[in-house]
């Protein structure tokens, strides 16, 4: 999977700049974007180390965000929709 395609898909789906969701900011929109990107990345075979490098965070952050996203997806239609949009955009770009 092309990591740049994942970044472009997140930008497109969230309308956030890459610098925003790859930053240490913790606004609701940024956290949602990171969680969706991590979920899709892992589903498409990107390793934790690859996501760390891509997002610019350490592995514990990726693990925590993935765990949080898995729990939140059960309740949040917004996150499920965002994950689906990102996944479709990445698969379309391949």
Long-range contacts (C-beta under 8 A, 24 or more apart in sequence): 1-41, 1-44, 1-45, 1-46, 1-90, 1-94, 2-93, 2-94, 3-41, 3-46, 3-50, 3-54, 5-89, 5-90, 5-93, 5-94, 6-37, 6-40, 6-41, 6-44, 6-46, 6-54, 6-86, 6-90, 7-37, 7-54, 8-89, 8-93, 9-40, 9-85, 9-86, 9-87, 9-89, 9-90, 9-93, 10-36, 10-37, 10-86, 12-85, 12-89, 13-82, 13-85, 13-86, 13-89, 14-82, 21-55, 22-54, 22-55, 22-56, 23-56, 24-57, 31-65, 32-78, 32-79, 32-82, 33-82, 34-65, 35-65, 35-66, 35-68, 35-69, 35-72, 35-79, 36-69, 36-79, 36-82, 36-83, 36-86, 37-86, 38-62, 38-65, 38-66, 38-69, 39-66, 39-69, 39-70, 39-73, 39-83, 40-83, 40-86, 40-87, 40-90, 42-66, 43-87, 44-87, 44-90
